[in-house]
Amino acid sequence: MIGEPQLGDVFGEMIRDAYAVATGIGPRPLVGGRLPRPVIEIIERDDGLINGAPTEHYLAGPADWQPYDRRAVDRVRGRTLDVGVGGGRIALHLQERGVPVTGLDTSVGALRVCRHRGLRDLVHGTVDEHAADDRRYDTFLLLGNNVGLFEGRERAPAFLAALAALARPGARIIAHGTDPYGTTDPVHVGYHELNRRRGRLGGQLRLRLRYRQLGTDWFDYLVCSVAELAELVHGSPWRLTDVDDADAPYYLATLALKR
């Protein structure tokens, strides 16, 4: 009998296993009872597209980062919130540099891995939930393509407002995104067109993650152009001050809190 996946902490289970394969710490998923099995993140889109991606990059050190990640951390100033800390790769590097950094994630399992790796300050929850805490930050990091956390036109205002509620005067957001529209792949071009017919942004993905027998609920994740990002930021407590597109179609966007 074929059924739906069990809802669970997909990202946490996946990162735990990736960490075990990389370090030998903890039980490893095995092939044939002996050899470690590669840990693959399965991403299912609502048009039926399924992609698989290796998970090693979630744990990678600076030597294995993309150039835009190195440039992003060089822009960090003051107390920092790493939103969607994942396996802790960025936050651990900042901590080693003496930056006061907090890792925020909705995955309990991912936070356990971060703690085991030595990250000291961790918060479980969303930015909206954390906004109620008595914490304030100078820099917010949305790396690993986490412009996606804007989700779309409906969610972006509340997300940006929550970050503003956590911000000190002069705070900045440093966000990594990808312009999705350079592709000629008919699968993706067709999806962009379908989204626009549905009143959504072209790169507004409807996804769920899968790992082994687990799955997430369906959620929105935004891949957008710089022009679309500027549209979403307009009218918020933030202003778009800089775009680094040296690695196009990837970009780093810097947003400053309005005075």
PyMOL commands that set and color helices and strands:
alter all, ss='L'
color gray80, all
select helices_A, chain A and resi 10-23+56-59+62-64+67-73+89-96+108-117+127-130+146-150+156-165+180-182+186-197+226-233
alter helices_A, ss='H'
color red, helices_A
select strands_A, chain A and resi 6-7+30-31+35-36+40-45+50-54+80-83+101-105+122-124+137-142+167-178+204-211+214-215+219-222+238-244+250-257
alter strands_A, ss='S'
color yellow, strands_A
deselect
rebuild
show_as cartoon
